[in-house]
């Protein structure tokens, strides 16, 4: 039977040599303080705020990003992002700096602004209208970026299952990111989310098997 070391056996390894100047390398490169400064430094805070609301509530139209109405003029979101130095159309493996602005980071940063706009004008997001089961209790709670602010477990569950529906329909894996956020924020238990995910996966597999069977029987 191997002997497990106690404190006294391992105390010689305490501490890190200061000459190494060791620092943690975090996988999440999002730093809200640096994002705040970057947003202000653009000199386009209000324009970026409007773009975040537009893309969170209406969507991006297959990365076309769409337009916003500002002072009766229709302005391209893509042009505003370009003028503000927002990075768009990045591949999934892109390495971002903590202060880099992206469309999704702007939705995350302006999450409370987006939520307030929804409540004020009673406008649901495309995420709710296209991919949820339209439970009215959550009509003004579901939008991209909400995973970073939601604290109510019932809302969090509805948000996560809505993303599962989206993945189910579009064959994407966006819900995996939302899963990680909700777990890291300790809003929902992993076991419950794993169960919901399995239920959707089983349903999808069942439908695919039925489709194959119908197709084979038609020949």
HELIX and SHEET records of a PDB file:
HELIX    1   1 UNK A    7  UNK A   10  1                                   4    
HELIX    2   2 UNK A   11  UNK A   13  5                                   3    
HELIX    3   3 UNK A   18  UNK A   20  5                                   3    
HELIX    4   4 UNK A   32  UNK A   41  1                                  10    
HELIX    5   5 UNK A   45  UNK A   57  1                                  13    
HELIX    6   6 UNK A   77  UNK A   84  1                                   8    
HELIX    7   7 UNK A  103  UNK A  109  1                                   7    
HELIX    8   8 UNK A  111  UNK A  121  1                                  11    
HELIX    9   9 UNK A  126  UNK A  131  1                                   6    
HELIX   10  10 UNK A  136  UNK A  138  5                                   3    
HELIX   11  11 UNK A  146  UNK A  148  5                                   3    
HELIX   12  12 UNK A  153  UNK A  170  1                                  18    
HELIX   13  13 UNK A  174  UNK A  184  1                                  11    
HELIX   14  14 UNK A  190  UNK A  217  1                                  28    
SHEET    1   A 2 UNK A  67  UNK A  70  0                                        
SHEET    2   A 2 UNK A  73  UNK A  76 -1                                        
END                                                                             
